[in-house]
Amino acid sequence: MPGFTPNLSLTYPTIDDVIDAAAWQTLSNQIDAQLSVTDLLRQQTLHRPTVNCTGFTAGVAPATTTNINFNTSIWTIPSTFHSTSVNNDQFLVPSSGLYFVTGDVSANSGTTETRLVGGVSLNGTVYFQASNAGNTLVVSISCNPKGLIACNAGDIIRVFGNWAGTGTATLGADVQIFKLANL
């Protein structure tokens, strides 16, 4: 009767076993299966879902909370995480886990910008935000919302801005989202 390795349960012949082609085939198949499992773990570790996008939404009136459209993707892994053409104001979470979201939200081109709140929502609920107060001479203002979000596959992450001042502004953002761990 063959023996089994303690960790991977690979079969090996004992002193009384006959080693034939079938025994070698069994061992080869078991090793191949273990390599496939190892390769999957490597893929999950090295190729975690990540996205890095920039974008803007123009013509935003003061005191209007507005989701930012991300029309440029630096990278998106997997490609279903974000689209620059369909629903480009959202990030569709590809797999459940703990995600780190960081962004640089800005308001530009208004006559004056006196305050900016930038934030991140999960499924329509504000998850975290940051703010910055300028003065009446400021024509550009930015803030940096960042934090951790526990997500389920299919959840939607959005980045938004709300500004105070005069005129109309362009809300812009650079955002990076990284999956840190499975949950």
C-alpha positions in Angstrom: 0.0 0.0 0.0 1.5 3.4 -0.9 2.4 6.1 1.6 1.2 9.7 1.6 3.1 12.9 2.3 1.8 14.7 5.4 1.1 18.1 3.9 0.0 17.5 0.3 -1.1 13.9 0.5 1.0 12.9 -2.5 1.2 9.2 -2.8 4.6 7.5 -2.8 5.6 3.8 -3.0 6.6 2.0 0.1 9.3 -0.7 0.1 7.0 -3.5 -0.9 5.2 -1.6 -3.8 5.9 -2.2 -7.4 6.6 1.0 -9.2 5.0 1.0 -12.6 3.7 3.6 -15.2 0.4 4.0 -13.4 2.2 4.9 -10.1 4.2 7.5 -11.9 1.1 8.9 -13.6 -0.8 9.2 -10.3 2.1 11.1 -8.7 2.5 13.3 -11.8 -1.3 14.2 -11.7 -1.1 15.0 -8.0 1.9 17.2 -8.4 0.2 19.0 -11.4 -3.0 19.6 -9.3 -0.9 21.1 -6.5 0.9 23.4 -8.9 -2.4 24.6 -10.2 -3.6 25.4 -6.7 -0.3 27.2 -6.1 -0.6 29.2 -9.3 -4.1 30.3 -8.4 -2.9 31.5 -5.0 0.0 33.4 -6.8 -2.5 35.0 -9.2 -4.8 36.1 -6.3 -1.9 37.5 -4.4 0.0 39.3 -7.2 -3.0 40.4 -9.3 -5.4 41.8 -6.7 -8.1 44.1 -8.1 -6.7 47.6 -8.4 -7.8 50.7 -10.3 -6.1 54.1 -11.0 -8.3 56.7 -12.8 -8.6 60.4 -13.4 -11.6 62.4 -14.4 -13.7 65.4 -14.1 -17.3 66.7 -14.2 -17.7 70.2 -15.6 -20.3 72.9 -15.0 -21.1 72.0 -11.4 -23.1 74.6 -9.4 -22.1 75.5 -5.8 -23.6 73.4 -3.0 -24.4 70.5 -5.4 -23.1 67.1 -4.4 -21.9 65.6 -7.7 -20.3 62.2 -8.5 -17.2 62.6 -10.6 -16.9 61.0 -14.0 -13.7 59.1 -14.5 -12.9 59.2 -18.2 -9.2 58.2 -18.1 -8.0 54.9 -16.8 -4.3 54.6 -16.0 -4.9 50.9 -15.1 -7.8 48.7 -14.2 -7.4 45.1 -13.0 -9.7 43.4 -13.8 -11.2 45.4 -16.7 -14.7 45.1 -15.2 -13.7 47.1 -12.2 -14.3 50.4 -14.1 -15.4 51.5 -17.5 -14.5 54.9 -19.0 -17.5 54.9 -21.3 -20.4 53.2 -19.4 -21.4 54.4 -15.9 -18.0 56.1 -15.6 -18.9 57.6 -12.3 -18.7 54.2 -10.5 -16.3 51.5 -9.7 -17.9 48.0 -9.6 -16.2 45.9 -6.9 -15.1 42.6 -8.6 -14.7 40.5 -5.5 -15.4 40.7 -1.8 -12.7 42.0 0.4 -11.1 45.0 2.2 -10.3 47.9 -0.1 -8.2 51.0 0.4 -9.5 54.0 -1.5 -7.5 57.2 -1.8 -8.3 60.2 -3.9 -7.4 63.8 -4.7 -10.6 65.7 -5.3 -10.4 69.3 -6.6 -12.7 72.2 -7.7 -11.4 74.5 -10.4 -12.5 77.3 -12.7 -15.2 78.8 -10.4 -15.0 82.5 -9.8 -14.1 81.7 -6.2 -13.9 78.5 -4.2 -14.4 78.9 -0.5 -14.9 75.3 0.6 -14.6 71.8 -0.9 -15.9 68.5 0.5 -14.7 65.4 -1.3 -15.7 61.9 -0.4 -16.3 58.3 -1.2 -19.7 56.5 -1.1 -20.5 52.8 -1.1 -23.8 51.8 -2.6 -25.0 55.4 -2.3 -24.1 55.9 1.4 -21.3 58.3 2.3 -18.5 56.2 3.7 -15.8 58.8 4.4 -15.0 62.4 3.3 -12.4 65.2 3.7 -12.8 68.9 3.4 -10.7 72.0 2.7 -11.6 75.7 3.2 -10.1 78.3 1.0 -10.7 82.0 0.9 -12.3 84.4 -1.6 -9.2 84.7 -3.7 -8.9 81.0 -4.3 -9.8 79.7 -7.8 -8.7 76.1 -7.1 -9.1 74.0 -4.0 -8.4 70.3 -3.2 -8.8 67.7 -0.5 -7.8 64.1 0.0 -10.4 61.6 1.1 -9.0 58.2 2.0 -9.9 55.2 4.0 -10.7 51.5 4.2 -14.0 49.9 3.0 -15.2 46.4 3.5 -17.0 45.5 0.2 -19.0 42.7 -1.3 -18.7 41.6 -4.9 -21.0 43.9 -7.0 -20.9 46.8 -4.6 -20.5 50.3 -6.2 -17.9 52.8 -5.0 -18.3 56.4 -6.2 -16.2 59.5 -5.5 -18.0 62.8 -5.2 -17.4 66.5 -4.5 -19.4 69.4 -3.1 -18.1 72.9 -3.2 -19.0 76.4 -2.0 -18.2 79.6 -3.9 -19.4 81.6 -6.9 -19.7 80.7 -10.6 -19.6 77.1 -11.8 -16.7 74.8 -11.3 -15.2 71.7 -12.7 -14.9 68.9 -10.1 -11.9 66.6 -10.8 -10.3 63.7 -9.1 -7.5 61.2 -9.2 -8.4 58.0 -7.5 -6.7 54.7 -6.6 -8.5 51.7 -5.2 -6.6 48.6 -4.0 -7.9 45.3 -2.7 -5.9 44.6 0.5 -7.4 41.3 1.7 -10.2 38.8 1.3 -13.0 38.9 3.9 
